[in-house]
Amino acid sequence: MDPHLYHAQLHTLRQAPRSPLVQDDAFAAFTAYDYGRRRRLHPDVGWEDACRVYAFAAASYAEHAGTLDLDTELRLEDQWDRLRGDAGPEWPVARTLLREAWRWLDEHAPVAPRTH
């Protein structure tokens, strides 16, 4: 996983619901929409926690070419557990968000790193 891309995406996504500056960012728009759909299923997952998963999805997508086989999933679960520490949702919820983000990324242009 590219840590620079993770932090850049996390910075952007944290601002997504409040900032008109990221309205042109298709991935940020997708994450806000997807989070709105999923929060009914996972009301205990706040936007900040969801942002961490979406940023993780964007940063890990290219490395794994969007392929989520058993070996990849085990590596991602381990990376997620280390990355999230005491914050963020458990892997089953994070996996659902990650899979949906990867599905979106499969259909759209790759996420370009942002520099701030």
VOMI-585562 format. One record per atom (N, C-alpha, C): residue in three letters; residue number from 1; atom name; z, y, x. Coordinates in pm, whole numbers. Layout:
BEGIN
ATOM res   n atom      Z      Y      X
ATOM ALA NUM   CA      Z      Y      X
...
This chain:
BEGIN
ATOM res   n atom      Z      Y      X
ATOM MET   1    N      0   -118     84
ATOM MET   1   CA      0      0      0
ATOM MET   1    C      0    124     88
ATOM ASP   2    N    -79    221     51
ATOM ASP   2   CA    -89    346    125
ATOM ASP   2    C     24    440     81
ATOM PRO   3    N    125    460    167
ATOM PRO   3   CA    239    544    125
ATOM PRO   3    C    200    690    100
ATOM HIS   4    N    100    741    171
ATOM HIS   4   CA     58    879    149
ATOM HIS   4    C     -5    895     11
ATOM LEU   5    N    -88    799    -26
ATOM LEU   5   CA   -149    804   -159
ATOM LEU   5    C    -42    788   -267
ATOM TYR   6    N     55    700   -243
ATOM TYR   6   CA    165    683   -339
ATOM TYR   6    C    237    816   -362
ATOM HIS   7    N    277    882   -256
ATOM HIS   7   CA    353   1008   -269
ATOM HIS   7    C    267   1119   -330
ATOM ALA   8    N    139   1125   -293
ATOM ALA   8   CA     51   1226   -351
ATOM ALA   8    C     33   1202   -501
ATOM GLN   9    N     10   1077   -539
ATOM GLN   9   CA     -4   1046   -681
ATOM GLN   9    C    124   1073   -757
ATOM LEU  10    N    237   1035   -698
ATOM LEU  10   CA    365   1056   -764
ATOM LEU  10    C    389   1205   -788
ATOM HIS  11    N    358   1286   -689
ATOM HIS  11   CA    374   1431   -703
ATOM HIS  11    C    287   1483   -818
ATOM THR  12    N    162   1439   -823
ATOM THR  12   CA     70   1483   -928
ATOM THR  12    C    115   1434  -1065
ATOM LEU  13    N    150   1307  -1074
ATOM LEU  13   CA    185   1250  -1204
ATOM LEU  13    C    313   1307  -1261
ATOM ARG  14    N    407   1340  -1176
ATOM ARG  14   CA    532   1400  -1225
ATOM ARG  14    C    505   1529  -1301
ATOM GLN  15    N    399   1598  -1264
ATOM GLN  15   CA    365   1726  -1326
ATOM GLN  15    C    273   1710  -1447
ATOM ALA  16    N    212   1594  -1463
ATOM ALA  16   CA    105   1573  -1561
ATOM ALA  16    C    136   1622  -1702
ATOM PRO  17    N    249   1586  -1762
ATOM PRO  17   CA    269   1630  -1900
ATOM PRO  17    C    290   1780  -1916
ATOM ARG  18    N    330   1847  -1809
ATOM ARG  18   CA    367   1988  -1819
ATOM ARG  18    C    265   2083  -1758
ATOM SER  19    N    173   2031  -1680
ATOM SER  19   CA     90   2121  -1601
ATOM SER  19    C    -56   2121  -1644
ATOM PRO  20    N   -109   2238  -1678
ATOM PRO  20   CA   -252   2245  -1708
ATOM PRO  20    C   -338   2223  -1583
ATOM LEU  21    N   -277   2229  -1465
ATOM LEU  21   CA   -353   2212  -1341
ATOM LEU  21    C   -404   2070  -1322
ATOM VAL  22    N   -341   1972  -1385
ATOM VAL  22   CA   -385   1834  -1367
ATOM VAL  22    C   -467   1783  -1485
ATOM GLN  23    N   -505   1871  -1576
ATOM GLN  23   CA   -585   1828  -1690
ATOM GLN  23    C   -720   1772  -1648
ATOM ASP  24    N   -771   1815  -1535
ATOM ASP  24   CA   -899   1765  -1486
ATOM ASP  24    C   -883   1635  -1408
ATOM ASP  25    N   -762   1589  -1390
ATOM ASP  25   CA   -736   1465  -1318
ATOM ASP  25    C   -739   1351  -1420
ATOM ALA  26    N   -846   1273  -1418
ATOM ALA  26   CA   -865   1167  -1518
ATOM ALA  26    C   -755   1061  -1511
ATOM PHE  27    N   -711   1027  -1390
ATOM PHE  27   CA   -606    926  -1378
ATOM PHE  27    C   -475    978  -1435
ATOM ALA  28    N   -441   1103  -1409
ATOM ALA  28   CA   -319   1162  -1465
ATOM ALA  28    C   -328   1165  -1617
ATOM ALA  29    N   -444   1199  -1670
ATOM ALA  29   CA   -461   1200  -1816
ATOM ALA  29    C   -444   1059  -1873
ATOM PHE  30    N   -502    961  -1805
ATOM PHE  30   CA   -485    822  -1849
ATOM PHE  30    C   -338    783  -1851
ATOM THR  31    N   -264    815  -1743
ATOM THR  31   CA   -124    773  -1736
ATOM THR  31    C    -42    836  -1847
ATOM ALA  32    N    -65    962  -1877
ATOM ALA  32   CA      8   1029  -1985
ATOM ALA  32    C    -22    961  -2118
ATOM TYR  33    N   -148    927  -2140
ATOM TYR  33   CA   -188    859  -2264
ATOM TYR  33    C   -126    719  -2270
ATOM ASP  34    N   -137    643  -2161
ATOM ASP  34   CA    -86    506  -2160
ATOM ASP  34    C     66    506  -2178
ATOM TYR  35    N    134    598  -2112
ATOM TYR  35   CA    279    606  -2127
ATOM TYR  35    C    316    635  -2273
ATOM GLY  36    N    243    725  -2336
ATOM GLY  36   CA    269    756  -2477
ATOM GLY  36    C    256    633  -2566
ATOM ARG  37    N    159    548  -2535
ATOM ARG  37   CA    141    424  -2613
ATOM ARG  37    C    253    325  -2586
ATOM ARG  38    N    296    317  -2463
ATOM ARG  38   CA    390    212  -2424
ATOM ARG  38    C    536    246  -2444
ATOM ARG  39    N    568    371  -2458
ATOM ARG  39   CA    710    405  -2468
ATOM ARG  39    C    773    354  -2596
ATOM ARG  40    N    691    322  -2697
ATOM ARG  40   CA    746    259  -2817
ATOM ARG  40    C    793    117  -2785
ATOM LEU  41    N    722     49  -2696
ATOM LEU  41   CA    759    -87  -2657
ATOM LEU  41    C    874    -88  -2556
ATOM HIS  42    N    879     16  -2474
ATOM HIS  42   CA    980     24  -2367
ATOM HIS  42    C   1049    161  -2371
ATOM PRO  43    N   1128    187  -2477
ATOM PRO  43   CA   1189    320  -2490
ATOM PRO  43    C   1288    354  -2379
ATOM ASP  44    N   1332    253  -2305
ATOM ASP  44   CA   1427    278  -2196
ATOM ASP  44    C   1358    323  -2067
ATOM VAL  45    N   1225    323  -2064
ATOM VAL  45   CA   1150    365  -1945
ATOM VAL  45    C   1109    510  -1964
ATOM GLY  46    N   1169    599  -1885
ATOM GLY  46   CA   1135    741  -1892
ATOM GLY  46    C   1008    773  -1813
ATOM TRP  47    N    960    894  -1832
ATOM TRP  47   CA    837    937  -1764
ATOM TRP  47    C    850    927  -1612
ATOM GLU  48    N    963    968  -1559
ATOM GLU  48   CA    982    964  -1414
ATOM GLU  48    C    966    821  -1360
ATOM ASP  49    N   1024    725  -1430
ATOM ASP  49   CA   1012    585  -1387
ATOM ASP  49    C    869    535  -1403
ATOM ALA  50    N    804    571  -1513
ATOM ALA  50   CA    666    530  -1534
ATOM ALA  50    C    575    590  -1426
ATOM CYS  51    N    600    715  -1389
ATOM CYS  51   CA    520    780  -1283
ATOM CYS  51    C    524    698  -1155
ATOM ARG  52    N    641    648  -1123
ATOM ARG  52   CA    656    568  -1000
ATOM ARG  52    C    567    444  -1006
ATOM VAL  53    N    562    380  -1123
ATOM VAL  53   CA    478    260  -1137
ATOM VAL  53    C    331    296  -1129
ATOM TYR  54    N    290    401  -1200
ATOM TYR  54   CA    149    442  -1197
ATOM TYR  54    C    106    483  -1056
ATOM ALA  55    N    192    553   -985
ATOM ALA  55   CA    160    590   -847
ATOM ALA  55    C    150    466   -759
ATOM PHE  56    N    239    370   -780
ATOM PHE  56   CA    234    243   -708
ATOM PHE  56    C    104    170   -740
ATOM ALA  57    N     63    171   -865
ATOM ALA  57   CA    -62    106   -905
ATOM ALA  57    C   -181    170   -833
ATOM ALA  58    N   -185    302   -832
ATOM ALA  58   CA   -296    372   -767
ATOM ALA  58    C   -298    345   -617
ATOM ALA  59    N   -182    343   -556
ATOM ALA  59   CA   -175    324   -411
ATOM ALA  59    C   -203    179   -370
ATOM SER  60    N   -177     84   -456
ATOM SER  60   CA   -196    -56   -421
ATOM SER  60    C   -331   -111   -465
ATOM TYR  61    N   -399    -42   -553
ATOM TYR  61   CA   -524    -91   -610
ATOM TYR  61    C   -631   -121   -505
ATOM ALA  62    N   -659    -27   -419
ATOM ALA  62   CA   -767    -44   -321
ATOM ALA  62    C   -736   -156   -222
ATOM GLU  63    N   -612   -167   -183
ATOM GLU  63   CA   -573   -270    -86
ATOM GLU  63    C   -599   -410   -140
ATOM HIS  64    N   -585   -427   -269
ATOM HIS  64   CA   -599   -559   -330
ATOM HIS  64    C   -727   -572   -411
ATOM ALA  65    N   -812   -471   -406
ATOM ALA  65   CA   -940   -471   -476
ATOM ALA  65    C   -925   -504   -624
ATOM GLY  66    N   -811   -465   -681
ATOM GLY  66   CA   -790   -487   -823
ATOM GLY  66    C   -768   -632   -862
ATOM THR  67    N   -752   -721   -765
ATOM THR  67   CA   -734   -863   -794
ATOM THR  67    C   -585   -895   -801
ATOM LEU  68    N   -544   -947   -915
ATOM LEU  68   CA   -403   -977   -933
ATOM LEU  68    C   -385  -1128   -947
ATOM ASP  69    N   -404  -1198   -835
ATOM ASP  69   CA   -379  -1342   -834
ATOM ASP  69    C   -230  -1364   -805
ATOM LEU  70    N   -187  -1489   -802
ATOM LEU  70   CA    -45  -1519   -786
ATOM LEU  70    C     11  -1466   -654
ATOM ASP  71    N    -61  -1486   -543
ATOM ASP  71   CA    -13  -1437   -413
ATOM ASP  71    C      0  -1285   -412
ATOM THR  72    N   -100  -1217   -466
ATOM THR  72   CA    -96  -1071   -473
ATOM THR  72    C     19  -1025   -559
ATOM GLU  73    N     37  -1090   -672
ATOM GLU  73   CA    145  -1049   -760
ATOM GLU  73    C    281  -1066   -694
ATOM LEU  74    N    300  -1173   -622
ATOM LEU  74   CA    428  -1194   -552
ATOM LEU  74    C    451  -1086   -446
ATOM ARG  75    N    345  -1049   -373
ATOM ARG  75   CA    358   -942   -273
ATOM ARG  75    C    388   -809   -340
ATOM LEU  76    N    317   -782   -450
ATOM LEU  76   CA    341   -656   -521
ATOM LEU  76    C    482   -650   -580
ATOM GLU  77    N    528   -761   -633
ATOM GLU  77   CA    664   -763   -687
ATOM GLU  77    C    766   -733   -578
ATOM ASP  78    N    746   -792   -460
ATOM ASP  78   CA    836   -766   -348
ATOM ASP  78    C    829   -619   -305
ATOM GLN  79    N    706   -565   -294
ATOM GLN  79   CA    690   -424   -257
ATOM GLN  79    C    756   -334   -362
ATOM TRP  80    N    735   -365   -489
ATOM TRP  80   CA    792   -284   -597
ATOM TRP  80    C    945   -286   -592
ATOM ASP  81    N   1002   -404   -572
ATOM ASP  81   CA   1148   -414   -567
ATOM ASP  81    C   1205   -331   -452
ATOM ARG  82    N   1137   -330   -337
ATOM ARG  82   CA   1183   -248   -225
ATOM ARG  82    C   1161   -100   -252
ATOM LEU  83    N   1047    -67   -310
ATOM LEU  83   CA   1012     74   -335
ATOM LEU  83    C   1102    136   -442
ATOM ARG  84    N   1126     64   -548
ATOM ARG  84   CA   1200    123   -661
ATOM ARG  84    C   1349    137   -633
ATOM GLY  85    N   1402     53   -546
ATOM GLY  85   CA   1546     60   -520
ATOM GLY  85    C   1624     41   -648
ATOM ASP  86    N   1707    140   -682
ATOM ASP  86   CA   1786    133   -805
ATOM ASP  86    C   1719    206   -921
ATOM ALA  87    N   1601    258   -899
ATOM ALA  87   CA   1531    333  -1003
ATOM ALA  87    C   1405    260  -1045
ATOM GLY  88    N   1351    299  -1156
ATOM GLY  88   CA   1227    239  -1202
ATOM GLY  88    C   1253    111  -1279
ATOM PRO  89    N   1155     71  -1360
ATOM PRO  89   CA   1172    -48  -1442
ATOM PRO  89    C   1168   -176  -1359
ATOM GLU  90    N   1221   -283  -1416
ATOM GLU  90   CA   1213   -415  -1355
ATOM GLU  90    C   1067   -457  -1348
ATOM TRP  91    N   1038   -557  -1264
ATOM TRP  91   CA    901   -599  -1239
ATOM TRP  91    C    823   -636  -1366
ATOM PRO  92    N    879   -708  -1464
ATOM PRO  92   CA    794   -742  -1580
ATOM PRO  92    C    737   -620  -1652
ATOM VAL  93    N    814   -514  -1664
ATOM VAL  93   CA    764   -392  -1726
ATOM VAL  93    C    669   -320  -1629
ATOM ALA  94    N    708   -311  -1503
ATOM ALA  94   CA    622   -246  -1403
ATOM ALA  94    C    488   -319  -1394
ATOM ARG  95    N    490   -451  -1399
ATOM ARG  95   CA    367   -530  -1391
ATOM ARG  95    C    273   -495  -1507
ATOM THR  96    N    327   -478  -1627
ATOM THR  96   CA    246   -442  -1743
ATOM THR  96    C    177   -308  -1720
ATOM LEU  97    N    253   -208  -1674
ATOM LEU  97   CA    195    -76  -1647
ATOM LEU  97    C     92    -83  -1534
ATOM LEU  98    N    125   -158  -1430
ATOM LEU  98   CA     34   -172  -1316
ATOM LEU  98    C    -97   -238  -1360
ATOM ARG  99    N    -89   -345  -1437
ATOM ARG  99   CA   -210   -414  -1482
ATOM ARG  99    C   -298   -321  -1566
ATOM GLU 100    N   -237   -242  -1652
ATOM GLU 100   CA   -315   -151  -1735
ATOM GLU 100    C   -379    -41  -1650
ATOM ALA 101    N   -305      8  -1551
ATOM ALA 101   CA   -362    109  -1461
ATOM ALA 101    C   -477     49  -1380
ATOM TRP 102    N   -460    -72  -1330
ATOM TRP 102   CA   -568   -137  -1256
ATOM TRP 102    C   -689   -159  -1345
ATOM ARG 103    N   -667   -195  -1472
ATOM ARG 103   CA   -779   -213  -1565
ATOM ARG 103    C   -856    -82  -1578
ATOM TRP 104    N   -782     28  -1592
ATOM TRP 104   CA   -846    159  -1603
ATOM TRP 104    C   -923    191  -1475
ATOM LEU 105    N   -861    165  -1360
ATOM LEU 105   CA   -926    193  -1232
ATOM LEU 105    C  -1051    108  -1213
ATOM ASP 106    N  -1052    -14  -1264
ATOM ASP 106   CA  -1172    -98  -1259
ATOM ASP 106    C  -1290    -31  -1329
ATOM GLU 107    N  -1261     43  -1433
ATOM GLU 107   CA  -1366    104  -1515
ATOM GLU 107    C  -1403    246  -1474
ATOM HIS 108    N  -1326    304  -1384
ATOM HIS 108   CA  -1348    444  -1346
ATOM HIS 108    C  -1355    457  -1194
ATOM ALA 109    N  -1386    575  -1152
ATOM ALA 109   CA  -1396    603  -1009
ATOM ALA 109    C  -1261    578   -941
ATOM PRO 110    N  -1262    537   -816
ATOM PRO 110   CA  -1135    519   -743
ATOM PRO 110    C  -1056    648   -738
ATOM VAL 111    N   -926    633   -725
ATOM VAL 111   CA   -836    749   -714
ATOM VAL 111    C   -855    811   -578
ATOM ALA 112    N   -885    938   -576
ATOM ALA 112   CA   -901   1010   -449
ATOM ALA 112    C   -767   1065   -407
ATOM PRO 113    N   -731   1048   -280
ATOM PRO 113   CA   -603   1105   -234
ATOM PRO 113    C   -601   1255   -251
ATOM ARG 114    N   -486   1306   -292
ATOM ARG 114   CA   -470   1452   -305
ATOM ARG 114    C   -380   1499   -193
ATOM THR 115    N   -410   1615   -143
ATOM THR 115   CA   -323   1675    -42
ATOM THR 115    C   -262   1799   -103
ATOM HIS 116    N   -134   1816    -83
ATOM HIS 116   CA    -62   1931   -141
ATOM HIS 116    C      3   2010    -31
